[in-house]
Amino acid sequence: MASPIADVSYRDYDGPLFAARYRWWVIAKQGILLASKKRNLQVLSFVSAWYYLAMIIVLFFVNQGGSGGNSEAGNRIMEGIMKNVVWKDQFLHGFSFAQLPLLLVTLVLGAGAIANDNRSRALLVYLSRPCTKLDYLIGKFVGIFVPIFVILAVPTILFYGYCALSFNQYGFLRDAPWLLPQMLVVILMSAAFHSALVLAVSSMFDQGRVAGATYAAMYFITNFFTVAMSITWATADGKAPEPVKHLFYGSIDGLQIGFCKAILDTRGSRPFVGGQRGAEANLPVPAPPLLAISLILLAIIAGSAFLTWRRIRAVEVVG
């Protein structure tokens, strides 16, 4: 008769073995898995894609109403409507209107990423194992970067696919052949920017709520500065000083929108319209130089990563 007590004696480990270079992935995977289980992130994902969803509905009914049963007259109507649509501006609007929901996504993912570890003294465990500060930093960064990238990229790709399948005959691919790769570059930069910046803020505190409040304050304070520059631009009748054009992008979301404009090589236009009509004062602020805005974003990402690396400590040092 077999013993009902299981054999708990020592036995050799026969599970999967990974090289030491994958130590960061253990931390990153845990962050990604936790993000995938948060329902508030799923809701925010739909909210961040609201402009793309609205445009799909609008374009669908425009296409159905203007096609006229694929008659010649209906095709002429559709061609006239499509001439007023600047496709790259629609993707710019989709990215721009996603900024506020993206702030909430970043807070949910990253506000407590390091702050909560500081509070629970979890770094004593992380860094006492064969895990370096760089492993920990990369793992936390990737754990935030991947969900943000997916949340931004999925609706962008779906909207691009819908437009390519439905409006290619009206010049969608001809007018913007590199639109999807350009938007993916924008999304990569945005995800890296938010991930690095929120980790730097989180590393400075031992409570996730305080870190989240600080990051939100940074966002809204700099956004008020952007609004002030926008008012200055509008009231100057299109003749505002040159610095106003560049200071307009001096905020967390402004830097990303400016980079998107520069990559797409567009000034932007009014939502749901596409045409750049009206007085100069009513037009959006011109795009900043691509090289300058790229260097600023990369400098902030690198500086934030360095600050986070310096703040990662297994014990609190009291001077």
C-alpha positions in Angstrom: 0.0 0.0 0.0 1.4 3.4 -1.0 2.1 5.9 1.7 -0.4 8.8 1.9 2.4 11.1 2.8 4.1 12.7 -0.2 7.9 12.4 -0.5 9.3 15.8 0.5 12.9 14.8 0.5 15.5 16.8 -1.5 15.4 16.4 -5.2 17.3 18.2 -8.0 15.7 21.2 -9.7 14.6 20.2 -13.2 12.7 23.4 -14.2 13.7 25.9 -16.9 17.1 27.7 -16.6 17.7 31.2 -17.9 20.8 33.1 -18.4 21.7 35.9 -15.9 21.0 38.5 -18.6 17.2 37.8 -18.2 17.1 38.8 -14.6 15.3 42.1 -15.5 12.6 40.2 -17.4 11.4 38.6 -14.2 10.6 42.1 -12.8 9.2 43.3 -16.1 6.9 40.3 -16.6 5.4 40.8 -13.2 4.6 44.4 -14.0 3.1 43.5 -17.3 1.0 40.7 -15.8 -0.3 43.0 -13.0 -1.2 45.6 -15.6 -3.1 43.1 -17.7 -5.4 42.3 -14.7 -6.3 45.9 -13.8 -9.8 46.6 -15.1 -9.3 50.4 -14.8 -6.6 50.2 -17.3 -8.9 48.4 -19.7 -11.4 51.2 -19.3 -8.7 53.8 -19.8 -7.6 52.0 -23.0 -11.0 52.6 -24.5 -11.2 56.1 -23.3 -7.8 57.0 -24.8 -8.9 55.7 -28.2 -12.2 57.7 -28.2 -11.2 59.9 -31.1 -10.2 57.0 -33.3 -13.5 55.3 -32.5 -15.5 58.5 -33.2 -13.7 59.0 -36.5 -14.4 55.4 -37.6 -18.1 55.9 -36.9 -18.1 59.3 -38.7 -16.2 57.9 -41.7 -18.4 54.9 -41.9 -21.6 56.9 -42.2 -19.9 59.3 -44.5 -18.8 56.4 -46.7 -22.3 54.8 -46.6 -24.1 58.1 -47.4 -21.7 59.4 -49.9 -21.1 56.2 -51.9 -24.6 56.3 -53.3 -24.6 52.6 -54.1 -21.2 53.0 -55.8 -22.7 55.2 -58.5 -20.6 57.7 -60.4 -22.3 60.6 -58.7 -21.7 59.1 -55.3 -18.0 58.5 -56.0 -17.6 62.2 -57.0 -19.3 63.2 -53.7 -16.9 61.0 -51.7 -13.9 62.3 -53.6 -14.9 65.9 -52.7 -15.3 64.9 -49.1 -12.0 63.1 -48.9 -10.1 66.0 -50.3 -10.8 67.9 -47.1 -9.5 65.1 -44.9 -5.8 65.4 -43.9 -5.1 61.9 -42.8 -1.9 62.6 -40.8 -3.8 65.2 -38.9 -6.4 62.7 -37.9 -3.7 60.5 -36.4 -2.3 63.6 -34.7 -5.7 64.4 -33.2 -6.0 60.7 -32.0 -2.7 60.9 -30.3 -3.3 64.4 -28.8 -6.7 63.5 -27.4 -5.2 60.4 -25.7 -2.8 62.5 -23.6 -5.1 63.0 -20.6 -6.2 59.3 -20.4 -2.5 58.4 -20.9 -1.6 60.4 -17.8 -4.1 58.3 -15.8 -2.6 55.1 -17.3 0.9 56.2 -16.4 -0.2 57.0 -12.8 -1.9 53.6 -12.4 1.2 51.8 -13.8 4.1 53.7 -12.5 3.3 55.9 -9.5 3.9 53.2 -7.0 6.4 51.2 -9.1 9.4 52.1 -6.9 7.7 54.2 -4.2 5.8 51.1 -2.9 9.0 49.1 -2.9 10.7 51.8 -0.9 7.8 51.7 1.6 7.9 47.9 2.0 11.7 47.8 1.9 11.4 45.4 -1.0 14.7 46.6 -2.5 16.5 44.8 0.4 15.1 41.6 -1.2 15.6 42.6 -4.8 19.2 43.7 -4.5 20.3 41.0 -2.0 19.7 38.5 -4.8 21.8 38.3 -8.0 19.9 41.4 -9.3 21.8 44.6 -10.0 20.4 48.1 -9.8 20.4 48.2 -13.6 18.4 44.9 -13.8 15.9 46.4 -11.4 15.7 49.7 -13.3 15.3 48.0 -16.7 12.7 45.6 -15.4 10.6 48.4 -13.9 10.9 50.5 -17.1 9.9 47.7 -19.4 7.0 46.8 -17.1 5.5 50.2 -17.6 6.7 50.8 -21.2 5.1 47.7 -22.7 1.5 48.4 -21.5 1.7 52.1 -22.5 2.9 51.1 -25.9 0.2 48.5 -26.4 -2.5 50.9 -25.2 -1.4 53.6 -27.7 -0.4 51.3 -30.6 -3.5 49.0 -30.8 -6.1 51.7 -31.7 -3.7 53.5 -34.0 -3.0 50.3 -36.0 -6.7 49.4 -36.1 -7.6 52.9 -37.3 -4.9 52.8 -39.9 -6.0 49.4 -41.1 -9.7 50.6 -41.4 -8.6 53.7 -43.4 -6.3 51.7 -45.6 -9.0 49.1 -46.5 -11.9 51.6 -46.9 -10.3 54.7 -48.4 -7.2 53.6 -50.3 -9.1 54.5 -53.6 -9.2 58.1 -52.3 -5.5 58.3 -51.8 -5.0 57.3 -48.2 -1.8 55.3 -48.8 -0.7 57.6 -51.6 -1.0 60.8 -49.4 0.8 59.3 -46.4 2.8 56.2 -47.3 5.0 56.3 -44.1 2.2 57.2 -41.7 2.1 54.0 -39.7 5.9 53.7 -39.1 5.9 57.4 -38.2 3.2 56.9 -35.6 4.9 53.9 -34.2 8.0 56.0 -33.7 5.9 58.6 -31.9 4.3 56.0 -29.7 7.7 54.5 -28.8 9.0 57.9 -27.8 5.9 58.7 -25.8 5.9 55.4 -23.9 9.6 55.8 -23.1 9.1 59.4 -22.0 6.3 58.6 -19.6 7.9 55.5 -18.3 11.2 57.1 -17.5 9.7 60.3 -16.0 7.2 58.5 -13.8 9.9 56.1 -12.5 12.1 59.1 -11.6 9.2 60.7 -9.6 8.3 57.4 -8.0 11.9 56.7 -6.9 11.8 59.9 -4.8 9.0 58.9 -2.5 8.0 55.9 -0.3 4.3 56.3 -1.0 2.7 55.7 -4.4 -0.1 58.2 -3.8 2.3 61.0 -3.1 4.4 60.1 -6.2 1.2 60.0 -8.3 0.1 63.4 -6.9 3.5 64.9 -7.7 3.5 63.6 -11.3 -0.1 64.8 -11.9 0.9 68.2 -10.5 3.8 68.4 -12.9 1.5 67.5 -15.8 -1.2 70.1 -15.0 1.2 72.9 -14.0 3.1 72.6 -17.3 -0.1 72.2 -19.1 -1.3 75.6 -17.7 1.8 77.1 -19.1 1.0 75.6 -22.5 -2.6 77.1 -22.3 -1.0 80.5 -21.5 1.2 80.3 -24.6 -1.8 79.3 -26.7 -3.8 82.3 -25.5 -0.8 84.5 -26.3 -0.6 83.0 -29.8 -4.3 83.5 -30.5 -4.5 87.1 -29.2 -1.4 88.2 -31.1 -3.3 87.7 -34.4 -0.8 85.3 -35.7 2.2 87.6 -35.1 3.3 86.4 -31.7 7.1 86.4 -30.9 9.0 83.5 -32.2 9.7 82.1 -28.7 6.0 81.6 -28.1 5.9 79.0 -30.9 8.5 76.9 -29.1 7.4 77.6 -25.5 3.9 76.4 -26.5 5.4 72.8 -26.3 6.9 73.3 -22.9 4.7 70.8 -21.1 4.6 67.0 -20.6 1.9 66.6 -23.3 3.2 69.5 -25.4 6.6 67.9 -25.9 4.9 64.7 -27.2 2.4 66.5 -29.4 5.3 68.7 -30.8 7.3 65.6 -31.6 4.3 64.0 -33.3 3.8 67.2 -35.4 7.5 67.2 -36.3 7.6 63.5 -37.3 4.4 63.8 -39.4 5.5 67.2 -40.8 2.2 68.9 -40.2 1.0 71.9 -38.5 -2.3 70.3 -37.5 -5.8 71.4 -38.1 -9.2 71.5 -36.4 -10.6 68.1 -35.3 -13.0 66.3 -37.6 -12.4 68.9 -40.3 -8.9 68.4 -41.7 -8.6 71.5 -43.8 -6.3 74.3 -42.7 -8.7 77.2 -43.2 -9.3 80.4 -41.3 -7.1 83.3 -40.0 -3.5 82.7 -39.0 -4.5 83.3 -35.4 -6.9 80.4 -35.5 -4.4 77.9 -36.9 -2.5 75.6 -34.6 1.0 76.5 -33.5 3.6 75.4 -36.1 5.6 72.2 -35.4 9.0 72.6 -33.6 12.2 71.5 -35.3 12.4 67.8 -35.3 16.0 67.6 -34.2 15.5 70.0 -31.3 12.4 68.4 -29.9 13.9 64.9 -30.3 17.1 65.9 -28.3 15.0 67.4 -25.6 12.9 64.3 -25.2 15.9 62.0 -25.2 17.7 64.2 -22.7 14.7 64.0 -20.3 14.5 60.3 -20.7 18.2 59.8 -20.1 18.2 62.3 -17.2 15.2 60.6 -15.6 16.8 57.2 -15.9 20.0 58.4 -14.3 18.1 60.0 -11.4 16.2 56.7 -10.9 19.4 54.7 -10.9 20.9 57.0 -8.3 17.8 56.7 -6.1 17.7 52.9 -6.1 19.2 51.9 -2.8 18.8 48.8 -0.7 19.0 50.8 2.6 18.2 54.3 3.5 21.5 56.2 4.1 21.2 58.8 6.9 23.8 61.6 6.7 
